[in-house]
Amino acid sequence: MALQYWVGDFFVDLSRNQVTQKEQSQTIAPKALAVLTYLAENQGKVVSYDELFAKVWPDTVVTPNTLQRSIAQLRKVLGEDSKLQSYIKTHAKQGYSLECDVRWHDQTDTQSLVKQALLLTADTATTTDFDTEKPETQPRHATANTQNESTYIANAPWSALSLISIFAGIVLFIFIGFSYFTPEQPFKLTVGELRSLTATDNKEHSGMYSPDGEYIIFNRYSEELCYSSNIWAKNTKTQKETQLTKNMARYGNHSFSKDGKKLVFIETENCNQVITQKNCYKLMTLDFVKALEAPQSPSLLVECKNSRITKPAWLNNNNVALLREFSNRWQLISYSISDNKSTVLYTQEDGNLIDYDYSVKADLIALTSIHSDGQNYIEILKSDGQLLSSHQIEYPPEIPNLRFIYPNFTPYDNQLIFSTGRQLFTLSYKGKITNISLPLDEPMGSPIFHPDGKRALMIKGHWDSDVAMLSLSQLAKQQSAQTILTQAQENQTLTRENINDSIPIPTILERSTHAEDNAIYQPNGELIAFKSDRSGDDQIWITDGNDAQQLSNFPIDSYISGMNWAADGKSILVNVNNKLTLLTLDSIQKPFPFGHSVKQLFYWNSEDDTALLTARIKGVVKFGEFNLNNSVFRVITDKKVSWALKSEDGRLIYTDHLDRFWQPGPAEDQLIETLNGQGSDKGFITKQNVIYGINEEFQLWSYNINKNTFEILGNTPNNVDSLTDINQSDILMTIRITAKKEVAELTLSD
């Protein structure tokens, strides 16, 4: 189908989501343009409501109001209303029709635009008196000739003006042709220096500049309390650091008011009464000026107990923009501090939002989203939510097509910037990505620019974790000694040495200064497969306990979300870069076609080639079973699923977002009430119809599905990140060592 066409004298460009008339362009929502395009394809015919729904909103349930809003938007752009229907005609109880000429451009270029210009200006010229004279059928007499000559001379200036108009029209359309269809030139950004601004034993995160550029603001996490932080400020001239908040909490990204006097951020805490989610989210504000003098306690603006909010941005109109999750979809909302009300700025009815950034200088919002076609888009909005442009992101070969992009504004017109880990890229408003050609030695976040535009902050560093093994017999001994410790505790004779002795020390199997994770035993073999980024990127490694070797060779900035051995122990199914790939022990890789982005792989049954996973369907995460033989995905439940496995006899076990355990029942899924309060973010494993997990008190427990018996097996170290596998004698787990994160500053070259 052509990407450009004419509706009357309106030029429609689907590649830009724009409609242009007389040099005035308007950006239209993609769905509204899809309605117009389908009507144009059936010009003069009545298209039923059902046909439009099936074409524009396939496999989606929408209300008639959705179509009516699209029609109203189109009529507004075309300069008509419901009474004056010169373009789109309503046929009561039937549908709509497009009642004007449609001209298609199968391959629009400058020459075809010039031709259109000639046709249009020629049509304009035929309205003059000179060109509309009828040809003479009788010989002219002298007087008649004189009169005709006088008429010609009188109209000569107007004719010359018409010729000038024709020429000007040609030039104009050539200019439009070049502006619309000339390939976008690559954007170049030259980096001069990269240096660290903070270097402590703690972890720094969420760095940004104050509006005057005098301070950098960041979160500093302690090594002991991994998820809690204080907000700090550092003077860029004196290098003095100041703690801004009184008490540690789970603080998120922050944003300044336009005058630089206040900060706004999200504070996350456990809900006192769990209803629909375990965490409650508070929008907080802090007086920055007072906090520079002495640490302050933040003030509450609004609290969300049944929905998630994240990433606040203080707008120039003094409202606060937020991402809010509503019915499994994210919305961009604007919260009015003065009215204590919020309004929706932007949402994707048949897709989802990914991320956004706000430019105080331009008063614009750049937003990445997933549309109904499953592709990622970049949208530019005004701060009131008005959509200015929407373009599909054109992924280069070095970035996986399904990878999410988190861009920030730059000081350059129409250009954003983002990081994929060890690579930096620019993203234009039109969706064009350009590599900055600066391979980084360790992962970094997307840069946030200084107000002067000559430097930017980045968070750099990596996560350090190890693969560890803990003996079940050691846990049993520890558990039998627990009674003695409990009695000593009651008698107040428990010492620090007793406490330390009560927690067994795991054996480290694989160690580097980077992340090792997800270790799993080879079925009927002696190998252990695990994920590691010791080579710079997530790769699959295998070890026999003495020697480790890299098995995969995934591209730079790859990331792995789930892996499982085949039953014969000869291959591993991996979710790498949101795609399922089979990896054999001789390093052969075989991708599996799947039209959606795989978020997490939980379980693989290699005998019937089915996998439990979560996938993004039009941007919404769905849990289900994927058949690798025929690429069919079957949604199992609408619940938010955190982890899922099958028992040895094939029974499904999964946890929801409240860490509750479920299994299928005769009519509906049944809650395993015995395990209430035992779930956590550390996952669980199954072995011989027994579930093993670690609760939030770092206790390892077991639950026999058949016997409905529950048992606490013992205490684990409090730096366990996840439980990954178990055999007859040992359990495998991931142990957190440290998170090496710091604020760095990137300086641009002139």
N, C-alpha and C positions, 0 to 999 in steps of 0.2 A: 504494500500500500504506500502511496505517496505520502511524504512527510509535510508537504506544503500544498495548499490549494486556495482558490478564491471562492468566497461566498459573496456574490454581488461585487462590491468594491472593497470588501474586507479581505485582507490577506491573512490566512491562517497558517501558522508555523507550529506543527506538532512537536518538533524537536526542541522548541523553546517554550512551549505552552503559552504562546502569544497570539493575539489577534491585532492586526495593524490596519489603520485607515488614516490616510493623509498624514503620514509620519507619526501618528499617535498610536503607541503600542500599549496594550493592556495584557497583563498576565492572568491567565484563566486556570482554574483548578483542573487537573488532568481528567477527572471524571466528567466534568462538564464538557470539556473538549471532546472526549470520547463519545458523548451523546451527540454533539454537533457533527462529528465525523461520520457516525453511523447514519444520521439523517441525510448528510451530504451524499453518502454512498447510495442512498435510496431516494434521491432528489425527486420531488413531486409525488412520491408514494406515501401512503399513510402507514407509519410504523407503530405497531401496537405497544402498549405499555409493557406487556410481558416480554416482547422481543427485545426491547431496550434493556430491561432488567437482565435478561439472559446474556446479552452481548456485553454490557458495560459492567455489570456486577455478577459475573458467573460464580456459581456455587456459594452465593452470599445472600443472606436474608436481609433485605432493606425495606423500609417503609415507602409508600408512595410519595411521602413528603420529600424524600431524598431526590427522586427524579424531578419533582416540581421545583425544588431549589436550584437544580442544575439548569432547568429550562428558564427560570426567572433570571439567573445570572447571565445566560446567553442572550436573552432578550435585552437586558440592560446594556450589554456590550454592543449589541447590534442596533441600539437606539430605538427600540420599540417596547411596547408593554402588552399586557394581556388583551387590551382593546384593539390596539393597532398592530395587526399581525401580518406585516408585509414580508417577513422572513419565515418565522416559525408559526405554523397554524395549528391550533388545537382542534381536534375532532372529538367531540363529546363522547365519552365512554368507548372510544376507539384507540386514540393515540395522537401522534404528532406527525407533521410533514414539513419539509423544507420547501418553500415556494419561491425560490429564486435560482438564478443561474449558478452553476458550480463548475469551475475550471480547475483541472488537476495538473500538477507538475510531477511527472514521473521522474524527471531528472532535471531539477531546476538549476540553472546556471546563469551567469551574467548575460549571455546572449538571449536566453529566453525571457529574462526580465526586460531587456531592451525592447524585444519584440512586443511584450505586454505594454511597455511604455508607449510605443508607437501606436498600438491599437487604441489605448485609452485616450491619448492626446488627439488622435485622429477622430475619435468619437466626439471629443469635446469640440474640435474644429468644425464639425458638420452642423453645429448649432448656430453658426454665424450667418448673417444675411447673404454674404458673398457665396458661400458654398452651398446654400440651400436654394439658389436660383434654379428654376427649371430650364432645361436646354431649349433654345429657340428652334422652332420647326419651320419658320418662314424666313426668307431672305430679309436681312435688315436694310432699312432705308437709311439715308444719311442722318436724319434727325434721330432715328432710333439708335444708330451707332453712337452718335454724340451723347445721347442720354446714357447708354450703357457704359461708355467710357467715363462719364461723370460719376456713374454709380461705382465703377471699379476704383476710380481715383479716391472717391470719398471713403471707400472701405479699405483702401490700401494700408493705412496704419494699423487697423485692426487685424489685417491678415499678417502683417509683419509680426505683430504681437503674438499671433497664433503660432507662427513658426518659431519664435523665441520660446514660447511655452512648450512646444514639442521638444525643442532641443534641451530645455531645462528639465523636462520630464525624463528624457533619456539619461541625462547626467544624474538626476536624482535616483532613478532606478538602478543605474550602475553602482551608485554609492550604496544603496540599500543592499544590492546584490553582494557587494564586497563585505559589507558589515554583517550580513546574515550568513554568508556561505564561505567566506575566506577562512581557512583553517586557523584555529587559535594558536598563537605563537607560544612556545614553552616559556614558562616563567623561571628566571634564574635568581638564586639567592646564594650569596657567598658568605660563608662562615669564617670568622677570624680566629676566635679563641673560645675555649670552653674551660671554666674553672669552678671549683667547688666553693660554696659560700658557707656551708655548715659541715662540720665533720666531728660528730660526737659518737659515743657508744650507743646512743639512742637512734630512733628512726624518725626522720623528718618527712613530712608529706604536705601536699596541698599548698605549694608556694605561690605567692602572688605579690605584686607591687601595690603600694598605696597610690592613690590618684596623683599625688605630687611626685611620686617616684623616690621619696626620701627613705621609705621603709620597705622591707620585704616581710610578709606575714606568712607564717607556716604553722603546721601542727607538729608537735614533738611527742612521740610515743616513748614510753619507758620500756626497757627490756623485760621487766617483770610483768607489767600490765600491757600485754601486746595490743589490746584493742582500745585502750584508754590513752588520752593525750591531753596536753594543755596547748593553748594557742600562744604563740610567741611572735615578737616583732624584733627585727634587727635593723639598726640604722646603717644605711649603705655608706655613710661618710665616716662615722666614728666606729662602726663595727660593734657597737654596744647592743647586747641582746636583752630584751625585757619580756618577762612572763606577763601575759595579759589576763589570763583567767585564773581564778582562785583555786579551783578544784579540777582534777582530772575527770574527763568524761569521754564519751564516744562522739567526738566532734567531726563534722564533715567539712566539705569545701566552704569557703567563706567569700563574701563579696562586700565591697565598700559602697556606702551611700555616695552620691555624686560630690558632696562637699567634703568627703573624706573624714567625717567625724564619727561615723558609726559603722559597725560590722554586722552582717547578718549571716547566719549559718544554721545547719541542721544538727541537732543533738539527738542521738538514738539511745534509748534505754529499754530495759525489759518492762513490758506492760504489767501493771499491778494486777490487773484482771485480764487474762487472755480470752479474747472473744474470737477474732478472726485472724490475728497475727500475734507472734510472740514479742515483737518489738514495737514500741511506740515512737513516733517521730515528732520532734518539736522544732518549730521555727523560732530561733533565738536571735536576740540582738545584743550588742555590746557597745558601750560608750568607749570608743578608741582613745579619745583624748584623755579621759580619766584613767583608763587602763595603762597608759604610758607612765602615769605617776605611781599607780599601785594596782595590783591585780584586782579585777572586778568579777562579780557574779553576773552572768548574762541574764537578760530578762526574756520572759516567754511572750511570744506574739500569738502563736496558734499551735495546737497539738492535734495530731492525727493518730487515732487509735485503731482505725479500721482501713486505712489506706497508707501507702508509702509515698513520701515526698523526698525529693533530693535535688541537689544542685541549685541553690537559690542565686539569683542575680538581681541586684538592686538597679531598677530602671531609672531613667532620667525623670520620669513623671512621679517618682517616689513610691511606685508600686514595686513589688518583688515578684519576679518571674520564678516559677518552680516547675519541675517535672513531677507529675502526680500519677500514680498508677490507679486506674479505675477499670474494673471488669477485665482484668488481664491486659489492658492496653494503657499505654502512657499518654498523658495529655500535657501540653504546655499551658500552664495557667498563669494568671496575673492576680496576685493577692494585694488588695488595698489595705494598707496599714490603718489609714484614717477611718475607713468604713467597716473594717474587719469582714470583708467579703472577697470572694474570688470569682473570676470569670475565666472561661476557656479561651485561650488565644489561638491555639492550633491543635488539631488532632487528625489522625488518619482513620477514617471510619472503617476502611477495609485493609488496614495495614497497621503499622506501629511506629512509634518514635524511638530513636536511638540515643541522640545526644544533641546538645545545642550550646552555642556561645553567644554572648551579647557584647556589642561594641558600643561603649559609652559615647565615643567620638562621632560615630555615624548613626547612632540610635537605631541599629539594625540587629536582627537575630539571624544567625546562621544555624540551620537545623538539619541533621541527617535523619533519614527515616526509611522504612521499608514500605513499599507500595503493594498493591494487590497482585502485581506480577512477580513478587518475590525479590525484586531488585532493590538496591539501595540508591537513594536520591539525596541531593543537596538542595535545600530550600532556603530562600532568603525572604525574610519577613520584616515588616515594620514592627515597632514595639507595641503597636495596637493589634497585631495579629494579621494585618493585611499581607497577603501573599504577593511578593514581587516577582519571583521566578522559581521554577522547579525544573531540575535537570537530573537525569540518570547519571550516576557516577561511572565514569569510564575507567575501569581497573586496568592498570598495566600488568605485564606478566609477573613482576616481582611481588605483587600483592594478590593473595587468594581472592577470588571473586566474591565470596560470601563473607569476607572479614568486615567487621564493624569499623567505622572510622569516626574518630573523636577530634574534630578540627577546632582550632581557635583562630580568631581574627589576627591579621598582620597589619602593619602600617601601610601596606601597599593596596592599591585599589583592586577590588574584585579577587583578592587572593586570601586563602586560609592556609593554615599549616597544621600538620599532624605527624605523629610518630607511630611506627608499627613495632617499636622496640629498639632495634639497632639501626633503623633507617628513618630518615626524615623526608617528608614529601610536602609539596604545596598542592592545594586543591582550589581550582577557580570556581567562581559562582556558577559556571556552566558545566561543572562536573569533570573538568580536565585535571588529571593528576600528573605532577612532574617530580621526578626524583631529584633531591638536592645533592645527591652524590656525596654524602658524608656518613660512611659506615661508622657506627659508634662502637666503642669497645665493650660497653655494657648497656643493658636496656635503659631507655629514658622515656619520660612522658612527653605529651605534646607541649611545645613551648607556649608560654604566656608572656606577651611583649610588655616592655617598659613603656611608659607614656612618651618617651622621646623616640621610640621606634628603632633604636640602635642596638638594643640588647633584649634578652628574653630569659625567663626562668624556666628550668626544667628539673624534674625530680629524677635522679639517676640512682642506680644501684640494683641489687638483686636479692632474692630470697634464698636463705641457706637452710636446707633441711637434709636429713640423713635417713637412709633405710636402716631400720633397727629390728631386732628379733628378740622376743621375750619368751622364755620357757614356761609352758603351762605347769610343769611340776614346781618350778620356782614360785609361780603365783599361788599354787596350792599350799606350799609351805608358808608363804607370807600370810595367806588367809587364815591358816590354823593358828598363826601367832597373833592374829588380830584381836582375838578374845583377850589375850593377856595384856595387850596394849590398851584395850578399852578399859579393862579393870584398873590398870595403872593410871589411866587418865582420870578415872573416877576417884582414885585415891590420891590424885595430884602428885603422882610420882613419875609421870611421863616426862622424859627429857628430850632435848633436841636430837640427841643421838638415837633415842628410841624411834622418833618420828622418821628420821632418815633411814633407819634400818627397816622400817615397815614398808618401804617402797622398793621393789626389786630394780636393779640396774639392768637395762636392756643391752644386748650386744649389738654394736654397730657393724652392719654388713657392708654397706657402701657409703663412702664419705668423700666429699669434695668441698670446696668453698662455695659451691652453687647448690641448686635444688635437686635432690633425689627424692622420688615419690612413686607411689602406686605400685609397689613391689608385689608380684604374684608368682606363686609356685607353678612350675611346669607340671602338667598332669603326667603321671607315670614317668617322671624324669628327675634329673638332679639340678636343673637350671632354675634360676629366678630371673624373670624379666622385670625391668623397672624403667621409669621415665627419668631422664636427667637432662639438665641444660649445661652440663660442665663443658661442653664444646661450644657454647654460645647460644644454642637453640634447643628447644625441646626435641629430644631424640629418644628412641627406644634402645636400651642397652640390655645385655644379658650377662649373668655371672654364674659361675659354678661354686662360688664362695671363696675362690682364690684369685681368679682373674676375670676382669670385666672387659667386654668389647662392645663397640657401638654396632647396632644391627641396622638401624635405619639411616637414611641420608636425606631427610626432608629439607626443603629450602630455608633460607634465612628468615628469621622471625616467625617460624612455625610454632604452633601451640597445640598441645595434646589434651583432650578432655575425654579420657576413658580408654581402656584397653583390656582385652580378654584373650586367654589362650584358647586354641581349639582343643577338643577333647583328646586328640591324638598327640598333642604337644608339639606339632610340627609347624604351626603358624600362629600368628597373633592378629586379631582384628583391632584396629586402632581408629579412633576418631581424631583425625589430624586436620587442622584448619577447617573444621565443620564438615568434613567429608569422611566417609568410611573407607578405609584402605586395609587390604589384607597384606600382611608382611610375613614372608616365609623366613625360615632360619638361614637360607642362603641369600637373604636381603632382596628378594624379588618383591616388588610392590604391585598390587592389583587394586585399582579403585573400583568402588561400586557406585553405579549411577543412582542418584536420588535427587529429586527436584527441589528439595528443601534443605535448609541449613540445619545440621545436626548440632544441638547444643551440648548434650552429654550422652555418652554411651555407658550403660550400666552393666549389661549382661548379654552374652552371646551363647546361643546353643548351636554349636557347629554341626550337630547331627541333623537337625531340621533347618539349619541356616536361618534362624530368626534371632533378632536382637531387640532387647528392651532399651529404649532411648527416649530422649526428649528432642523434638524438632520444632523449628520455627515455621509455622504455617501462616503465611501472610503476616509475619512479624509476631504472632502470638505463639507462646510456647505450649506445645501439646505433648502429652505422654502417651506412648503407644508401642506397638510391636511392628518391627520392620522385617519383611521377608526379603532376604538377599537374593532369592532365586527369581522372583518376579517383580521386585521393587515396589511392592504394595505395602503401604503404611496403614495400620489399623489403630485408631485412637481407642485407648482402653478406658480412661477416665478423664473428666474435666478438672479434677483436683490438681492443685500445684504439687508436683511430685519432686521430692528432694533426692531420694535414692530408691533403687528398686533392684531386686534379684529374684531368682526362682530357687525353691528348695530342690533337694535331690529328687523328690518325686514329682517335680514340675509345678508346684504351687507358687503362685505369685505373692511376693511380700514387698510392700513399698511403704515409704514414709512420706507424709505430706509436709507442707510448709510449717506446720506446728510441731514437727518431729513426732507425730503419732504414727503408730504402726497399723497397717491395714492388710487384709487378705480377702480374696473373693469369697462371697457367700452364695447361697442358693438363689436369692433374689437381688441382693445388693451387697456391696463390699462391707465386710465386717471389721470393726475396730478391735484390735487385740488389746483389751483393757488391762491385762496384766502388765503390759509394757508402757503404760501411761507414765510419763515422767522419766523414762529411761532413754529416750531419743536425744540426739545431739547432732551437731554439724560434723561429726567425725565419721559418719557413715556406719554401715554394718556389713557383716558377711554371713554366709550360710555354709554349713558343713553337715552332711548326713542328717538333714531335716532339723538342725539346731541353728538358731540365730545367735550370733555373737555381736555385742556392741559395747560402746564406751559411753557412759552417761556424762552429764555435765559436772559430776563430782569426780570424774576421771576414774571411775570404777568399771572394770571389765566384768560383763555379765553374760549369761547364756540363758536361752529359752528354748525348750524342746517343744516343737510344734505339735507333735503327736501326743505327748503326755501332758502338755500344758503346765510344765514345771519351770520355775524361774530360780536362778541361782547367781549370787555375787561371787565371782571367781577371785577377785583381788584388786588392789590399787595399781594404777599405772602412773608413770611420770606425768606431771602437769604440763609438760611441753609436747604432749602427743597431739599431732595435727589430724591424723586419720588412721583408722584401722583398715588394713588392705587385704590380708589373706590369713589363712590358718591351715595347718595340717594336723597330723596326729599328736605332735609334741610341742609345736611352737606357733606363735602368732607373729605376723609381720605388721609393722606400723611405720608411719612417718613421724620422725622426731624433729621438731623445730629447733634450730640452733640460733639463728639470728636473722634479722632483716636489715640488710645494709642499704639504707636509703638516705639520701642527702639532697639538699638544694644546690643546684649548680646554675651558673649564669653563662649564657651563650652570647658572644659579641659578634655583630655583623661587620664584615669588611666594607670599606667605602667602595 
